[in-house]
Amino acid sequence: MSLSSRPRIAILSAFQPCEADPNFPKPDGHYAVWLSSLFHAFEQQEEYEIHWVTLNKAVTSVQLIEAKGQFVHVLPRGSRTLGQLTLYLRERWAIARELKRIKPDLVHAWGTEDCYATCGADFKGRRLLSTQGLLTSYIQRGEMPRFAHRQSKYERKALRAYSDITTESPWARDRTREIAPEACIHHFEYAVNPIFFDQSRSLSEYPSALYGGTDSPLKNIDTLIQAFSDRRLSHVTLYLAGVHEHDHPDLPANIICLGRLDRSAMAKQLSSAWCLVHASLADCAPNIVNEARVMGLPVALSTECGSKQHVEEGKSGFILSPHDTEGFIQAVLAMTQDQQTSLSMGAWGQEACRQALSAETMHRSLCKMYADILSRPVTP
């Protein structure tokens, strides 16, 4: 490991080691892709010595990877459920031991859905927490699994342990403040994968809309299904990415389930869609909304979604109550009047979205935050 004089930052997160070493398996399904963007962006900086600390089931002992001028510490991972039921003692001990080796000047924990926020709170020194989802708020607004209910207790305790917390949206900021009113909350948005910056729009011949996510109760796709089952939208096809047909066997002909899509397929699906729709009951900053705005799609989303800062009412989309079926019908009709309307609405404010959601902006904002926190005296 390096013994440089640069300030050392230890990032505790669900970072995927395959980004640093292709011999590690790629994860199935959803993962925090913005961490990958940040990893590549950090290659260009020389101000800080960056150490990623992550838990992974692919290893049985600690492995250290050096790549792109950074260090990735991969620690063995056991059962998440068992960890949760045992206060994450094994994970906390392992990460604390690794932090003693690193001797960081600042610990940056990422996400409250796992043990990383709890492990970061154990560190006696400067620390920063970045939220992803907020389970406490999700549980208040929709049905969630037992794991989330148990994890929310860790979340609340962890949030109150940090003086500095970042959130991606005003919605997430307000929810965080409800739990941790004394914390200094910073607005900090996560980068969109570069593939969505590079993909241009090529609209389908006939009007179509896209939803991207899951069919968990919190995502509230029932409102979208009701809207597109209305005869007024019978000419518009709704594609449900991340939703499987066998779970919804009786949908009308204009609603099509696509199942799980990888990012390349999702980008192509977005490029042909005339608009994006998202009616979630609670969402800190849905990736799909940010990806759509970067690509230049108009969006209809609910008032309970983060990312509303990237949608201007009536200009680049519409912001509606989650259960406002009629509102979603009218919004889709407006966004799919014709191809030119879809293109012009999607282009409204697109450049500002691309700047705000780039890896360069994310990296610059984070380094500025690090400098600010490191300039302060260490508090207990």
C-alpha positions in Angstrom: 0.0 0.0 0.0 1.1 3.6 -0.7 2.6 5.7 2.0 2.0 9.0 0.2 1.5 12.2 2.1 -1.9 12.9 0.4 -5.0 12.8 2.6 -6.5 9.3 2.6 -10.1 8.7 1.9 -11.7 5.3 2.7 -15.0 4.8 0.8 -17.1 2.0 2.4 -19.6 0.9 -0.3 -21.0 -1.9 -2.4 -18.4 -1.2 -5.0 -18.0 -4.0 -7.6 -14.4 -5.3 -7.7 -14.9 -6.3 -11.3 -14.4 -2.6 -12.2 -10.8 -2.9 -10.9 -10.1 -6.5 -11.7 -12.0 -8.3 -14.6 -11.3 -11.7 -12.9 -14.1 -10.9 -10.4 -17.6 -11.9 -11.5 -20.0 -9.2 -12.6 -23.1 -8.8 -10.4 -26.5 -9.9 -11.6 -29.3 -7.3 -11.7 -29.2 -3.8 -10.2 -26.1 -2.3 -8.5 -24.7 1.2 -7.8 -23.4 2.0 -11.3 -22.5 5.6 -10.2 -19.7 4.1 -8.1 -18.2 2.7 -11.2 -18.4 6.2 -12.9 -16.7 7.7 -9.8 -14.0 5.1 -9.8 -13.0 6.0 -13.4 -13.3 9.7 -12.7 -10.9 9.4 -9.7 -8.2 8.2 -12.0 -7.6 11.8 -13.2 -7.1 13.3 -9.7 -3.9 13.4 -7.6 -5.2 15.3 -4.6 -6.4 12.3 -2.5 -5.3 8.7 -2.0 -8.5 6.7 -2.5 -9.2 3.4 -0.8 -12.4 1.5 -1.6 -13.5 -1.0 1.1 -16.2 -3.5 0.0 -17.6 -6.8 1.1 -17.9 -9.6 -1.5 -18.8 -13.3 -1.4 -16.2 -14.0 -4.2 -13.3 -14.0 -1.7 -12.5 -15.9 1.4 -9.7 -13.6 2.7 -8.9 -10.0 2.2 -7.7 -9.1 -1.2 -6.1 -5.8 -2.2 -6.3 -4.6 -5.8 -4.4 -1.6 -7.1 -6.0 0.0 -10.2 -6.3 3.4 -11.8 -4.2 4.9 -9.0 -6.6 3.7 -6.3 -6.8 0.8 -3.9 -9.7 -1.6 -3.6 -9.9 -3.7 -0.4 -12.2 -6.7 -0.9 -13.3 -8.3 2.3 -15.2 -11.7 2.7 -19.0 -11.4 2.9 -21.3 -13.7 4.7 -25.1 -13.8 4.7 -26.7 -10.3 4.8 -29.6 -11.6 6.8 -27.4 -13.2 9.4 -25.3 -10.1 9.5 -28.4 -8.0 10.1 -29.7 -10.3 12.9 -26.3 -10.2 14.6 -25.9 -6.4 14.6 -23.4 -6.7 11.7 -20.7 -7.5 14.3 -18.6 -9.6 11.9 -18.8 -7.0 9.1 -18.1 -4.1 11.5 -15.1 -5.9 13.0 -13.6 -6.7 9.6 -14.0 -3.2 8.2 -12.7 -1.6 11.4 -9.6 -3.8 11.2 -9.1 -2.8 7.6 -9.5 0.9 8.4 -6.7 0.5 11.1 -4.4 -0.6 8.3 -5.5 2.2 5.9 -5.4 5.0 8.6 -7.8 7.2 6.7 -8.2 11.0 7.2 -11.9 10.7 6.2 -14.3 7.7 6.0 -17.0 8.1 3.4 -19.8 5.5 3.8 -22.3 4.9 1.0 -25.8 3.8 1.5 -28.0 2.8 4.4 -29.5 -0.3 2.9 -26.6 -2.4 4.0 -24.0 -2.3 6.8 -21.7 0.3 5.3 -23.3 3.3 7.1 -23.2 1.4 10.4 -19.6 0.5 9.9 -18.7 4.1 9.0 -20.4 5.4 12.1 -18.0 3.2 14.2 -15.0 5.2 12.9 -13.6 7.8 15.3 -12.7 10.6 13.0 -14.0 12.6 10.1 -16.8 10.9 8.3 -19.4 11.5 5.6 -22.5 9.5 4.6 -24.1 9.4 1.2 -27.6 8.1 1.0 -29.1 6.1 -1.8 -32.5 4.8 -0.8 -34.2 5.8 2.5 -35.9 2.7 3.8 -37.6 4.5 6.7 -39.4 6.8 4.3 -40.2 3.9 1.9 -41.8 1.9 4.7 -44.0 4.8 5.6 -45.4 5.0 2.1 -45.6 1.5 0.7 -45.3 -2.2 1.3 -41.7 -3.4 1.9 -40.1 -6.8 2.8 -39.1 -7.7 6.3 -35.5 -7.2 5.6 -36.1 -3.5 4.9 -38.2 -3.1 8.0 -35.3 -4.5 10.2 -32.7 -2.5 8.2 -34.6 0.7 8.7 -33.7 0.6 12.4 -30.0 0.5 11.5 -30.6 3.3 9.0 -32.2 5.7 11.5 -29.4 5.1 14.1 -26.7 5.6 11.4 -28.2 8.8 10.0 -28.1 10.4 13.4 -24.4 9.5 13.8 -23.2 11.6 11.0 -22.7 15.4 11.0 -22.4 15.5 7.2 -24.8 13.6 4.9 -25.4 13.9 1.1 -28.7 13.4 -0.7 -29.5 13.3 -4.4 -32.7 15.3 -4.4 -34.8 17.8 -2.5 -37.2 15.0 -1.7 -34.4 12.9 -0.2 -33.1 15.9 1.7 -36.5 16.5 3.3 -36.9 12.9 4.3 -33.4 12.8 5.7 -34.0 15.9 7.7 -37.0 14.2 9.3 -34.7 11.6 10.8 -31.5 13.6 11.3 -32.5 17.2 11.9 -29.1 18.2 13.3 -27.0 17.0 10.3 -25.5 19.2 7.6 -27.2 18.0 4.4 -25.4 18.5 1.1 -27.0 18.2 -2.3 -24.9 15.7 -4.3 -26.1 14.0 -7.4 -24.8 10.6 -8.7 -23.5 10.3 -12.3 -25.5 8.6 -15.0 -23.7 5.8 -16.9 -21.9 7.1 -20.0 -23.9 4.8 -22.3 -26.9 7.1 -21.8 -24.9 10.2 -22.8 -23.8 8.5 -26.0 -27.2 7.1 -27.1 -29.2 9.3 -29.4 -33.0 9.2 -29.8 -34.6 7.2 -32.6 -38.3 7.2 -31.9 -40.5 4.2 -32.7 -42.9 4.6 -35.6 -46.0 4.6 -33.3 -46.3 6.3 -29.9 -44.7 4.4 -27.0 -43.9 5.0 -23.4 -41.4 3.3 -21.1 -41.4 2.4 -17.5 -38.1 1.1 -16.0 -37.9 -0.5 -12.5 -39.6 -3.3 -10.7 -43.2 -4.2 -9.9 -42.8 -3.9 -6.2 -45.8 -2.2 -4.5 -43.7 0.8 -3.8 -43.2 1.4 -7.5 -47.0 1.7 -8.0 -47.2 0.4 -11.6 -50.9 -0.3 -11.0 -51.5 3.4 -11.7 -49.7 3.2 -15.0 -51.5 0.0 -15.9 -54.9 1.7 -15.2 -53.9 4.7 -17.3 -52.8 2.7 -20.3 -55.8 0.4 -20.1 -58.0 3.5 -20.8 -59.2 3.6 -24.4 -57.7 7.1 -24.8 -54.2 5.6 -24.6 -55.0 2.4 -26.6 -52.8 3.8 -29.4 -49.8 4.2 -27.2 -47.7 1.1 -26.2 -46.4 1.0 -22.7 -43.2 -1.1 -22.3 -42.6 -2.3 -18.7 -38.8 -2.9 -18.3 -38.0 -5.0 -15.2 -41.5 -6.5 -15.1 -42.2 -10.1 -16.1 -45.3 -11.2 -18.1 -46.0 -14.2 -15.9 -46.6 -11.8 -13.0 -49.2 -9.9 -15.0 -50.9 -12.3 -17.3 -54.0 -10.3 -18.2 -52.6 -7.0 -19.5 -54.2 -5.2 -22.5 -52.5 -5.6 -25.8 -50.8 -2.2 -25.6 -48.9 -3.0 -22.4 -45.9 -5.2 -22.9 -43.6 -6.7 -20.2 -39.9 -6.7 -21.2 -38.4 -8.5 -18.2 -35.0 -7.6 -17.0 -32.9 -5.6 -19.4 -29.1 -4.9 -19.2 -28.0 -1.3 -19.5 -27.3 -1.5 -23.2 -30.8 -2.9 -23.9 -32.3 -0.3 -21.6 -30.5 2.5 -23.5 -31.9 1.2 -26.8 -35.4 1.0 -25.3 -35.1 4.6 -24.0 -33.9 5.8 -27.4 -37.1 4.6 -29.1 -39.6 5.7 -26.4 -41.6 8.9 -26.9 -41.6 9.4 -23.1 -40.9 7.9 -19.7 -43.5 7.4 -17.0 -42.8 6.8 -13.3 -45.5 6.8 -10.6 -43.5 5.6 -7.6 -44.9 6.1 -4.0 -41.4 7.0 -2.8 -38.1 7.2 -4.6 -35.0 9.3 -3.6 -33.7 9.7 -7.2 -34.8 7.0 -9.7 -31.9 6.2 -12.0 -34.2 5.7 -15.0 -35.6 9.3 -14.7 -32.0 10.7 -14.7 -31.0 8.4 -17.6 -34.1 9.5 -19.6 -33.4 13.2 -19.0 -29.8 12.9 -20.0 -30.9 11.2 -23.2 -33.6 13.9 -23.8 -36.9 12.2 -23.1 -39.9 14.0 -21.6 -40.9 12.4 -18.3 -44.2 12.1 -16.3 -43.3 11.3 -12.7 -44.9 11.4 -9.3 -44.6 14.1 -6.6 -43.0 11.4 -4.3 -40.0 10.9 -6.6 -36.7 12.6 -6.3 -35.2 13.9 -9.6 -38.1 16.3 -10.0 -35.5 19.0 -10.2 -34.7 17.7 -13.7 -38.4 18.0 -14.9 -40.0 21.4 -15.6 -43.7 21.2 -15.5 -45.3 21.5 -18.9 -41.9 22.0 -20.6 -39.9 18.8 -20.2 -42.6 16.7 -18.6 -45.2 16.6 -15.8 -45.2 16.1 -12.0 -48.3 14.3 -10.7 -49.8 12.7 -7.6 -48.8 9.0 -7.5 -52.4 7.8 -7.9 -53.6 10.5 -10.4 -54.5 8.1 -13.2 -56.3 10.9 -15.2 -53.3 13.1 -14.8 -51.0 10.4 -16.2 -53.4 9.9 -19.1 -53.3 13.6 -20.0 -49.6 13.8 -19.5 -48.9 10.9 -21.9 -51.3 12.4 -24.5 -49.5 15.7 -24.3 -46.0 14.1 -24.6 -47.0 11.8 -27.5 -49.0 14.3 -29.7 -46.4 13.8 -32.4 -42.7 13.0 -32.7 -41.7 16.6 -32.8 -43.5 17.4 -29.6 -41.7 14.4 -27.9 -38.3 15.6 -29.2 -38.7 19.3 -28.3 -40.1 18.6 -24.8 -37.3 16.1 -24.1 -34.7 18.6 -25.3 -36.0 21.3 -22.9 -33.3 21.6 -20.2 -31.5 18.5 -21.4 -28.0 20.2 -21.5 -28.4 21.3 -17.8 -29.3 17.7 -16.9 -26.3 16.3 -18.8 -24.0 18.7 -16.9 -25.5 18.0 -13.5 -25.4 14.2 -13.9 -22.0 13.8 -15.5 -19.1 11.9 -13.8 -17.0 15.0 -14.0 -19.5 17.0 -12.0 -19.9 14.3 -9.5 -16.2 14.0 -9.0 -15.7 17.7 -8.7 -18.5 18.2 -6.2 -17.2 15.3 -4.1 -13.6 16.5 -4.0 -14.9 20.0 -2.9 -16.9 18.3 -0.1 -13.8 16.3 1.0 -11.7 19.5 1.1 -14.3 21.2 3.2 -14.7 18.4 5.8 -10.9 17.8 6.0 -10.4 21.5 6.7 -12.3 21.2 9.9 -11.0 19.9 13.3 -11.8 16.3 14.1 -14.9 16.0 16.3 -15.8 12.9 18.3 
